Amino acid sequence: MPNTENTTPGADFLKSLGFPTLDVHESFTHFDFTTPGRRVLVIGPMGSGKTEFAARVWRDAAVARKKSDRVKAMTSTGLLDRRNIFFIRSGIDGGRFSEYPDDALPYRSGYVRCGGNIARINDSFGFEEVLRDNPEVGTFIIDEASFFDERLAYVARNYAIEKGCMFVFPTLILNFRREFFNSTARLMLDIATDVIPLTAYCEHPDCMASAFYTYRYYQVGEDECPALYFDPLIVVGGDRVKNSDLEPNYAARCEEHHFLPGKEYTFFTLKPLGEEAGRGNPAPLRNELAALLEKPEKSQLFDNLSRRYGDTEDAAIYLNSMKPSHIAEKALSYLFCEQNLLGESLLVRMVTDLRLDTAYLEKVLLENRHPVSFSQPYLL
């Protein structure tokens, strides 16, 4: 007979209380502030509890600070004490949780107050300033680290090794396309000493599977409209559900219910059009953008989606992806920001020629770190 006796931690304790042999699963344990230099990566889709995990770390630190000087010796390296925590958020992320106090570490079901131990930064240089200004802080929580430039990963690693500081990174590693969010996300995995994956229930109403992916969609009336593959990588906004063809919503979804239309079109059609435009022939790209803007049903995108999904069970929801506004602006932003196929002057010329929404484009380009002002004079 094989040995089926449970040997997981806690089994002996339960057995001593008279419980039968059962499976004992690890629950959330109190955070370890004694080990120096850790870089803890907390990953999972939106809604999986990454920031709530960070709030638990904050609360554990408050309990640990009440301990004796003997404990302080265990949690300190030089001046810094890893029980002292500082929370860092992105400067471009001001729209999320706007109803909470400025010093809040907010998550979807509550928040904790950070007092003076909170800052917003725009890049890794601002991160270094926070580190220099807080020499007694031993643990930094950097929310959504993938929003920052890749240099931040190595600033954190070097500081952790040299000073014994600890970093907690509750962040998305995969974007709504189910790809690495960016090069920063890849480097976060490279420098991490601990990775804690979190999941959520799939938020599709007919599903109870575990969700590993973040799904982006627009709610247009009663219709769920999946974001197209070339939707802007970063869209900053709040966490409330919005009925809007302009501002997206997010949900945790399993693979079956994570709809992602337009990927084939992006690489078979949109990107080649951008490459041709970059080589000096912008007319085919302009024609496709004009169709997306004025007669979407005449576009190559609509033709691609109809042929690819028209006979499938989920055809309606895939075709709903054409309902949100600004598809032409999104396509142009993708070619400029992410593929670097269009120069700024060509971008401005197309935007002006097609009379696209410059306010929307300026916001998207700024959030995706390619700011362009369409009010500046250009030689067209």
C-alpha positions in Angstrom: 0.0 0.0 0.0 1.4 3.5 -0.8 1.9 5.9 2.1 -1.0 8.4 1.9 -0.4 10.0 5.3 -0.3 13.8 5.1 3.0 15.3 5.8 2.3 18.9 4.9 3.0 21.7 7.6 0.3 21.8 10.1 -0.8 18.2 9.8 0.9 17.1 13.0 -0.8 20.0 14.9 -4.3 19.0 13.6 -3.6 15.4 14.4 -2.7 16.3 17.9 -6.1 17.9 18.3 -7.8 14.6 17.2 -8.5 15.5 13.6 -8.3 12.6 11.1 -5.7 12.7 8.4 -6.6 15.3 5.8 -5.1 17.5 3.2 -3.7 20.6 4.8 -3.1 23.5 2.5 -0.9 26.5 3.0 -2.8 29.7 3.8 -1.4 33.2 3.8 1.4 33.4 6.3 2.7 36.4 8.1 5.3 38.3 6.0 8.9 37.6 6.6 10.7 40.9 7.5 13.9 39.1 8.7 15.4 38.1 5.3 17.3 41.0 3.7 17.4 41.7 0.0 14.3 40.0 -1.2 12.5 41.1 -4.4 9.0 39.7 -4.1 7.0 39.7 -7.3 3.2 39.4 -6.7 1.5 38.6 -10.1 -1.9 37.8 -11.3 -4.7 39.3 -13.4 -6.6 42.4 -12.4 -8.9 41.6 -9.5 -6.8 38.8 -8.2 -5.8 40.6 -5.0 -2.3 41.8 -5.7 -2.7 45.2 -4.0 -4.7 43.5 -1.2 -1.7 41.3 -0.6 0.4 44.5 -0.3 -2.0 45.8 2.2 -1.6 42.6 4.3 2.1 43.2 4.3 1.5 46.7 5.5 -0.7 45.5 8.3 1.8 42.7 9.3 4.5 45.4 9.5 2.4 47.4 12.0 2.1 44.4 14.2 5.8 43.5 13.9 6.9 47.1 14.8 5.4 46.5 18.3 7.9 43.8 19.0 11.0 44.1 21.1 14.5 45.4 20.3 15.6 41.8 19.8 13.1 41.6 16.9 14.4 44.9 15.5 17.8 43.5 15.4 16.5 40.7 13.2 14.6 43.0 10.8 17.3 45.7 10.4 20.4 46.2 8.3 22.3 49.3 9.3 19.9 52.2 9.5 17.0 50.6 7.7 14.3 48.4 9.3 12.3 46.2 7.0 9.3 46.7 9.2 9.2 50.3 8.0 7.2 50.4 4.7 6.9 52.9 2.0 4.2 52.7 -0.8 5.0 54.0 -4.3 2.5 54.5 -7.1 2.7 55.7 -10.7 2.3 59.4 -11.3 0.1 58.8 -14.4 -2.2 56.5 -12.4 -4.1 59.3 -10.7 -7.5 58.3 -12.0 -7.7 55.0 -10.1 -9.3 55.0 -6.7 -9.8 58.8 -6.8 -12.5 58.5 -4.1 -9.9 57.5 -1.5 -7.6 59.8 0.6 -4.3 60.9 -1.0 -2.4 58.8 1.5 -4.3 55.6 0.9 -3.0 52.2 -0.2 -6.3 51.2 -1.9 -7.6 47.9 -3.1 -11.0 46.9 -4.4 -12.5 46.1 -1.0 -10.9 48.7 1.2 -7.7 50.6 1.9 -5.0 51.4 4.5 -3.6 54.8 5.3 0.1 55.3 4.7 0.5 58.8 6.2 3.8 60.3 4.9 5.1 57.0 3.7 3.6 57.3 0.2 4.7 58.9 -3.1 3.9 59.1 -6.7 6.8 58.8 -9.2 7.0 59.0 -13.0 10.2 57.0 -13.6 13.2 55.2 -12.1 14.9 58.5 -11.4 12.0 59.5 -9.2 12.3 56.1 -7.6 16.0 56.7 -6.7 15.0 60.0 -5.1 12.5 58.3 -2.9 15.1 55.7 -1.9 17.7 58.4 -1.0 15.1 60.5 1.0 14.0 57.5 3.1 17.2 55.8 4.4 15.4 54.1 7.4 12.7 52.5 5.2 13.5 48.8 4.8 10.5 47.7 2.6 9.2 49.4 -0.5 6.0 48.4 -2.2 5.9 49.5 -5.8 2.4 49.2 -7.3 2.2 48.2 -10.9 6.0 48.3 -11.5 5.5 47.4 -15.1 4.2 50.9 -15.7 7.7 52.2 -15.2 10.9 52.2 -17.3 13.0 49.0 -17.3 15.8 50.7 -15.4 13.7 50.5 -12.2 14.2 46.8 -12.0 18.0 47.0 -11.7 17.8 50.1 -9.4 15.8 47.9 -7.0 18.0 44.9 -7.4 21.2 46.8 -6.7 19.7 48.7 -3.7 18.4 45.4 -2.3 21.8 43.8 -2.5 23.8 46.7 -1.3 21.5 47.9 1.5 19.6 44.8 2.6 16.3 46.5 1.6 13.3 44.5 0.5 10.9 45.3 -2.4 7.4 44.0 -3.0 6.1 44.4 -6.6 2.3 43.8 -7.0 2.1 44.1 -10.7 0.7 42.8 -14.0 3.2 40.7 -15.9 0.9 39.9 -18.8 -1.1 42.6 -20.6 -4.6 42.3 -22.0 -3.1 40.6 -25.0 -1.8 37.7 -22.9 1.8 38.8 -23.7 4.5 40.1 -21.4 3.4 43.6 -20.5 6.7 45.1 -21.7 10.5 44.8 -21.2 10.1 46.0 -17.6 7.9 43.1 -16.9 10.5 40.7 -18.3 13.2 42.2 -16.2 11.1 42.0 -13.0 11.0 38.3 -13.4 14.8 38.3 -14.0 15.6 40.2 -10.7 12.9 38.6 -8.5 13.9 36.3 -5.6 10.3 35.3 -4.8 7.3 35.0 -7.2 3.8 34.8 -5.7 1.1 34.0 -8.4 -2.5 34.9 -7.6 -5.6 33.9 -9.5 -9.3 34.8 -9.5 -12.5 33.2 -10.5 -13.1 33.8 -14.2 -15.6 36.7 -14.3 -17.6 35.3 -17.2 -21.1 34.7 -15.8 -21.1 31.0 -16.9 -17.7 30.0 -15.6 -16.0 29.0 -12.4 -12.5 28.3 -13.7 -9.4 29.9 -12.4 -8.5 33.1 -14.3 -4.9 33.9 -15.2 -5.5 36.6 -17.7 -6.7 40.2 -17.7 -9.4 40.8 -20.2 -10.1 44.3 -21.6 -13.5 45.2 -23.0 -15.8 48.1 -23.6 -19.4 48.1 -22.5 -21.6 49.7 -25.2 -25.2 49.6 -24.1 -26.0 46.0 -23.5 -23.1 44.7 -25.5 -19.7 43.4 -24.3 -17.1 44.6 -26.8 -13.7 42.9 -26.6 -10.7 45.3 -27.1 -9.0 44.8 -30.4 -5.4 43.4 -30.3 -4.0 46.8 -31.3 -5.9 48.7 -28.5 -3.4 51.0 -26.7 -1.2 49.0 -24.4 -1.7 51.4 -21.4 -5.1 53.0 -20.8 -5.2 54.8 -17.5 -8.6 55.0 -15.8 -10.6 54.1 -12.7 -11.7 50.7 -11.5 -15.5 51.3 -11.7 -17.4 49.5 -14.4 -18.1 52.0 -17.2 -20.7 51.9 -19.9 -18.6 53.6 -22.5 -17.3 53.1 -26.0 -14.2 55.1 -25.1 -13.1 53.9 -21.6 -12.4 50.2 -21.2 -13.3 47.8 -18.3 -11.2 45.0 -17.1 -12.0 41.5 -15.8 -10.2 38.3 -14.9 -10.9 35.7 -17.4 -9.8 32.1 -18.2 -8.4 31.2 -21.6 -11.7 30.1 -23.0 -13.5 33.4 -22.2 -10.6 35.8 -22.9 -11.7 37.1 -26.3 -8.9 38.9 -28.3 -10.0 39.8 -31.8 -7.8 41.4 -34.4 -4.4 39.8 -33.7 -4.2 38.1 -37.2 -5.3 41.4 -38.8 -2.7 43.3 -36.9 0.2 41.3 -38.2 -1.2 40.3 -41.6 -2.7 43.7 -42.6 -2.1 46.6 -40.3 1.6 46.2 -39.7 2.4 45.7 -43.4 0.4 48.8 -44.2 2.5 50.7 -41.6 5.7 49.4 -43.1 4.7 50.4 -46.5 3.8 53.9 -45.3 7.2 54.2 -43.5 8.8 53.4 -46.8 7.1 56.3 -48.5 3.7 55.0 -49.7 1.2 56.0 -47.1 -1.9 55.8 -49.4 -2.9 52.2 -48.6 -2.7 52.9 -44.8 -4.6 56.1 -45.2 -7.4 54.3 -47.1 -7.7 51.6 -44.4 -7.8 54.3 -41.6 -10.4 56.2 -43.6 -12.6 53.1 -43.9 -12.2 52.4 -40.1 -13.2 56.0 -39.4 -16.1 56.4 -41.9 -17.3 53.0 -43.1 -16.0 50.3 -40.8 -17.9 47.6 -42.7 -15.8 48.4 -45.7 -12.5 48.0 -43.9 -10.1 45.1 -44.1 -10.5 44.7 -40.4 -14.2 43.9 -40.7 -13.5 41.5 -43.6 -10.9 39.7 -41.5 -13.1 39.3 -38.4 -16.1 38.2 -40.5 -14.1 35.5 -42.3 -12.3 34.3 -39.1 -15.2 34.2 -36.7 -18.3 34.4 -38.8 -19.2 30.7 -38.4 -18.2 30.3 -34.7 -20.4 30.2 -31.6 -18.8 33.5 -30.4 -19.1 35.4 -33.7 -21.3 38.1 -32.3 -19.0 39.0 -29.4 -16.0 39.1 -31.7 -17.8 41.4 -34.2 -18.8 43.6 -31.2 -15.1 44.7 -31.1 -15.9 47.0 -34.0 -18.5 49.0 -32.0 -16.2 51.1 -29.7 -15.1 54.4 -31.1 -11.6 55.7 -32.2 -10.5 52.5 -34.0 -8.5 54.5 -36.6 -6.8 56.5 -33.8 -5.9 53.2 -32.0 -4.5 51.6 -35.1 -2.3 54.7 -35.8 -1.2 54.9 -32.2 -0.1 51.2 -32.3 2.0 51.7 -35.4 3.6 54.8 -34.0 4.1 53.9 -30.3 4.7 50.1 -30.3 6.0 49.3 -33.8 7.9 52.6 -34.5 6.9 52.4 -38.1 5.8 55.9 -38.6 7.8 59.1 -38.0 6.2 61.9 -36.0 5.7 64.2 -39.1 3.9 61.4 -41.0 1.8 60.7 -37.9 0.8 64.4 -37.7 0.1 64.5 -41.4 -2.3 61.6 -41.3 -4.1 62.8 -38.2 -4.6 66.2 -39.8 -5.6 64.8 -43.2 -8.2 62.4 -41.7 -9.3 64.9 -39.0 -8.8 62.4 -36.2 -9.4 63.1 -32.5 -6.3 64.9 -31.5 -7.3 65.2 -27.8 -7.8 61.5 -27.6 -4.5 60.8 -29.4 -2.5 63.2 -27.2 -3.8 61.4 -24.1 -3.0 57.9 -25.4 0.4 58.8 -26.7 1.3 60.5 -23.4 0.2 57.5 -21.3 2.2 55.2 -23.6 5.4 57.4 -23.3 5.4 58.8 -26.8 4.0 62.4 -26.2 3.1 64.4 -29.3 1.4 67.8 -29.4 -0.8 68.3 -32.4 -1.1 72.0 -31.7 2.6 72.6 -32.5 3.3 73.8 -36.1 4.7 71.1 -38.4 6.0 71.3 -41.9 3.3 69.2 -43.6 
